[in-house]
Amino acid sequence: MTKSKIFKRLYKDYSKKHLNKIILSGVFAILVAASTSSIAWLLDPAIKKLFIEKDQSLLILIPTMIIIAFCVKGMSLYFAKATMIGVGESVKKELQYDMVCNLVETDTQIIDKKHSGKFISNLTYDVTHITNLLSNAILTLFKDSLTLIGLLTVMFLQNWKLALISIVMIPLASFAAKTLGKRISKVTTEAQEKSGFLTTYLVELFKNHKLIKIFQKEEFEKKRADKYLLDLKEKNQKIQTVFVRMSPIMETLTGIMIALLIFYSGKLMVSGDLDINNFFSFLAAMMLAYQPVRSLATLNMGLNQGLAAAKRILPIIDNENKIKEIENSRKLNLKNGEIEFKNIYFKYNEDENDVLKNVDILIKGGEMTSLVGHSGAGKSSIMNLIPRLYDKTSGDILIDKQSIYDLGINSLRSNISLVTQDITLFDDTIKNNISYAKMDATNDEIYEAARLSHSEDFISKLPNKYETLIGENGVRLSGGEKQRISIARAILKKSKIILLDEATSSLDAETETKIQEAINLLTKNRTALVIAHRLSTVMNSNKIYVLERGKVVAEGAHGDLLNKSDIYKNFYEKQLRKN
């Protein structure tokens, strides 16, 4: 994406809606430029009348006008910056909202490949650079350009020869800034990557704190942290170093200009072509022009930072899902809830081998069907394909003879409940975590779901009962308690199709018995697909499919599989020995 396209996109989607405030800020910027120029202009009559001609009639008026000019400049600058700060923060919120919305809407199969730390860094680090581009950069460009034009006008009116010498500094400073700007764009990208790595590490640090303690890896993690922080520090230091390189360049250029001006002005005064009042007014204008020239010169580096950030952000916002509905998709007409896999092939990435190979499965409506197999056999992949969290490579999946790929995605998923071994809970109350399945659920419905999942037993013992905050991902609950909350959520949804992926994996034997009762109630007269390593969970299934390396190698009831499937028999015998 070219710079012009990025600017057009940012203006169209984010800046345009704030155009009235940007124009208002521009009006204040004009006042800043006018007042700054007037300060330099007023020095001419002040010096001439007060110091050369010793005319006391303007002794009060000119100083008063200078004070007024400075006050106007200060107030105008305040209102201009305050207005653009508001614009910047609004744009920042809108960018972050678009990114979060994209995250929420993005396919699971894409999210699984994303680097969470980089995304968080994009959301904070990069968005800040873009908002600076759209707020500070716009104001700086307009304000300082007008101020510089005004001061140059004063300088040309005082002495056009001196003015020509002075403006040589502008292209020299711009050239230096352009060269440094290319460097800062590269370093900023590198810094963003390091920031992403650090964020990911911090997330993992919180998540794995117990592991660190039990293996006494505190010193190891301190060294890792030091490395991540050192890498980020070095990149940020490079960025700041590039910025400060402008200082010696600008100071040197300014010194050369002043020296040349004094030399040439001396010659002009000797020849009578320049008055002392004109010289001081000109010198004041030139010194006042130093700040806008410096700002405009460094603006290029800020622009490169913002553009580099936009190149990373906009593709995230524009990301298109691979899992899409067809035009005129139909609503699921659910009757029995029968699910049929027909010649399903599936792979996670195009350059990888198939995870599922020619899978044919019939999950009868209103019955419990189970999947058994070694880790990596393809059980979870089958489950993820039903609600279209992932999409098949080829083949078809039917629900009550309707292809799920002809259905509206919301219509499909509204009829499915999912309970996984990787329990997802929010940093909220128990009540809100259960009602996440049905936001308009009554208290009685929530309490009933908790009772049926045997969650009521431990909830009643908590100090705030259902209003208890459970912490990040339910950190204040045990594994079994979190699992029961997850099951309560599924019960509350009352879906016709139930997907249970290791739903009892975190439970002790006693709790498992209770939860199994809840599962039996949950799945009664519903279509249920169950994955479980504990065969006690699936023994009563109407049908069990045994998978090996992405293929169905056996099917039947528990008793049948003991006789005809060595894999299933080995699973069973190993668990008998454990018990």
C-alpha positions, 0 to 999 in steps of 0.5 A, spaced: 500 500 500 502 506 497 503 512 502 497 516 498 493 510 499 494 510 506 493 517 507 486 516 503 484 510 507 485 514 514 482 520 512 476 517 509 475 512 515 477 516 521 479 523 520 473 525 515 468 524 521 472 529 525 473 534 519 469 540 523 474 539 529 480 539 524 477 545 521 476 549 528 483 547 530 486 550 523 482 556 525 486 557 531 493 555 527 492 561 523 491 565 529 498 562 532 501 564 525 498 571 525 500 572 532 507 570 531 508 574 525 506 580 528 511 579 534 516 579 529 513 585 525 512 589 531 519 589 533 521 594 527 516 600 529 518 599 536 526 599 535 525 605 530 520 609 534 522 608 541 530 607 541 532 610 535 527 616 534 526 616 542 518 617 541 515 616 547 508 616 544 508 608 543 512 607 549 505 603 552 502 601 546 507 597 542 509 593 549 501 592 550 500 589 543 506 585 543 503 582 550 496 581 546 500 578 541 503 573 545 497 571 549 493 570 543 498 565 540 498 562 547 491 561 547 490 559 540 496 554 541 492 551 547 485 550 543 488 548 537 492 542 541 486 541 545 482 540 539 486 535 536 488 531 542 480 530 542 480 528 535 486 523 536 483 520 542 477 519 538 481 516 532 485 511 537 478 509 540 475 507 533 482 504 530 482 499 537 475 498 536 475 496 529 481 491 531 477 488 537 471 487 532 476 484 527 478 479 532 471 477 535 469 476 528 475 472 525 475 465 524 478 461 529 483 457 524 486 464 523 486 466 530 490 460 532 495 462 528 496 469 530 501 471 535 497 474 541 503 479 543 504 482 536 496 483 536 496 487 543 502 491 541 499 493 534 493 495 539 497 499 543 504 501 540 502 502 533 495 505 534 498 510 538 503 512 532 497 512 527 493 517 532 499 521 532 500 522 525 492 524 524 492 529 530 499 532 532 502 531 525 496 534 521 496 540 526 504 541 526 504 541 518 498 546 518 500 551 524 508 551 522 507 551 515 502 558 516 507 560 521 513 559 517 510 563 511 508 569 515 515 569 518 518 569 511 513 574 509 516 579 514 523 577 513 522 578 505 519 585 507 524 587 511 530 585 506 529 580 501 537 579 500 537 576 507 531 572 506 534 568 500 540 567 505 535 564 510 531 560 506 537 555 504 536 552 511 529 549 509 531 544 504 537 542 507 533 541 514 528 537 510 533 533 506 536 531 513 529 529 516 527 525 509 534 521 510 533 520 517 525 518 516 527 512 512 531 509 518 526 511 523 521 507 519 525 500 519 527 501 526 520 502 529 517 496 525 523 492 529 521 495 535 514 493 534 516 486 533 520 486 540 514 489 544 510 484 541 515 478 544 515 482 550 507 482 551 507 475 549 512 473 554 508 477 560 502 473 558 505 467 559 509 469 565 502 470 569 499 463 566 505 459 568 507 462 575 506 456 578 510 452 573 516 457 574 515 456 582 515 448 582 521 448 577 525 453 581 526 457 574 525 464 577 533 466 575 532 463 568 525 467 567 529 473 570 534 472 565 529 471 559 525 477 561 532 481 561 533 479 554 526 481 552 527 488 555 534 489 553 532 488 546 526 492 546 530 498 550 535 497 544 530 498 539 527 504 542 534 507 544 535 507 536 528 510 535 530 516 540 537 516 537 535 518 530 530 523 533 535 527 536 540 527 530 536 532 528 538 537 534 546 537 532 544 538 524 539 544 526 543 547 531 549 547 526 545 550 520 542 555 525 549 557 527 551 558 520 545 562 518 546 567 523 553 567 522 552 569 515 546 574 516 551 578 521 556 578 516 552 580 510 548 585 515 554 588 517 556 589 510 549 592 508 549 597 514 555 600 512 553 601 505 546 604 508 542 598 505 539 596 511 537 600 518 538 597 525 531 596 526 530 592 520 535 588 522 533 586 529 526 585 526 528 580 521 533 577 526 527 576 531 523 573 525 528 568 523 529 566 530 522 565 531 522 561 524 527 556 527 521 552 531 517 551 525 522 549 521 525 544 526 518 541 527 517 541 520 523 537 519 522 532 524 515 531 522 517 527 516 520 522 521 513 522 525 510 521 518 514 515 517 513 512 524 505 513 523 505 510 516 509 504 518 504 503 523 498 503 518 501 498 514 501 493 519 494 495 522 490 496 516 491 489 514 489 486 520 482 491 520 481 489 513 482 481 514 477 477 510 475 471 513 475 464 509 469 461 512 463 465 509 456 464 508 454 463 501 449 468 498 442 467 500 444 462 505 438 458 509 436 457 516 437 450 519 431 446 519 432 442 525 428 436 526 432 430 529 439 433 529 442 427 525 449 429 523 453 426 517 460 426 515 461 424 507 468 423 505 471 429 509 478 431 508 481 436 512 488 440 513 490 446 517 494 449 512 495 448 505 502 445 505 501 440 511 498 433 510 491 431 511 489 431 518 482 427 516 482 422 510 476 420 507 472 420 514 465 418 513 461 418 520 453 418 522 451 421 528 444 419 529 439 424 532 437 424 539 443 419 540 450 419 544 456 418 539 463 418 541 470 418 538 476 415 541 483 415 539 490 417 540 492 424 541 492 427 534 488 422 531 483 427 529 477 427 534 478 435 536 478 436 528 471 433 527 468 436 532 471 443 530 468 442 523 461 441 525 460 448 528 464 451 522 470 453 527 474 450 521 472 448 514 473 442 511 478 441 505 473 437 501 467 433 502 460 435 505 457 435 512 450 434 513 445 436 519 438 433 517 440 432 510 442 439 509 449 441 508 452 446 513 455 450 508 449 452 505 446 454 512 447 461 515 453 461 520 449 464 526 443 459 524 448 453 525 451 455 531 445 457 535 443 450 535 450 447 538 453 447 545 460 446 546 464 444 552 471 443 551 477 441 556 480 448 555 475 451 559 474 459 557 471 463 563 471 471 563 474 475 569 467 476 571 461 473 576 459 466 576 452 468 574 455 472 568 459 467 566 453 462 566 448 467 563 454 468 557 450 462 553 443 466 554 444 473 556 436 474 557 436 468 562 432 469 568 435 468 575 431 461 576 434 459 569 441 460 571 440 457 578 437 451 575 443 450 570 447 450 576 443 445 580 443 440 574 451 441 573 452 440 580 455 447 581 450 449 586 454 445 591 460 449 591 457 456 589 453 456 595 459 456 599 462 462 596 461 469 600 458 472 594 454 466 591 453 467 584 456 474 584 463 472 586 468 474 581 472 468 579 478 472 576 482 471 570 480 465 566 477 463 573 483 463 577 479 463 584 476 456 582 478 449 581 479 445 575 473 441 577 469 447 579 471 451 572 468 445 568 462 445 572 461 452 570 462 450 563 457 445 563 452 449 566 453 454 561 451 449 555 445 446 559 442 453 559 443 454 552 439 448 551 441 446 544 439 440 540 446 438 538 451 438 544 459 437 543 463 435 549 470 435 548 474 431 554 468 434 558 470 431 565 477 431 564 479 436 570 474 432 575 476 427 580 472 420 580 466 423 585 465 429 581 465 425 575 460 421 577 455 427 579 457 430 572 456 424 568 449 425 571 448 432 569 451 430 562 446 424 561 441 429 563 444 434 558 444 429 552 437 426 553 434 426 547 439 430 544 444 429 539 451 428 542 458 427 540 463 426 545 470 425 546 473 422 552 480 419 554 476 416 560 472 410 557 467 410 563 464 416 559 463 413 553 461 406 554 454 407 554 454 411 547 450 408 542 455 408 537 463 409 538 468 411 532 475 409 533 480 413 529 487 412 528 491 417 524 485 421 521 481 415 519 476 411 522 478 404 523 473 401 527 465 403 529 460 400 534 458 399 541 462 398 547 461 391 547 462 390 539 469 394 539 472 390 545 472 384 540 473 387 533 478 393 535 485 392 538 486 399 539 479 400 543 481 394 547 488 396 549 485 403 551 480 399 555 485 394 558 490 400 560 484 404 564 482 397 567 489 396 570 490 404 572 483 403 576 
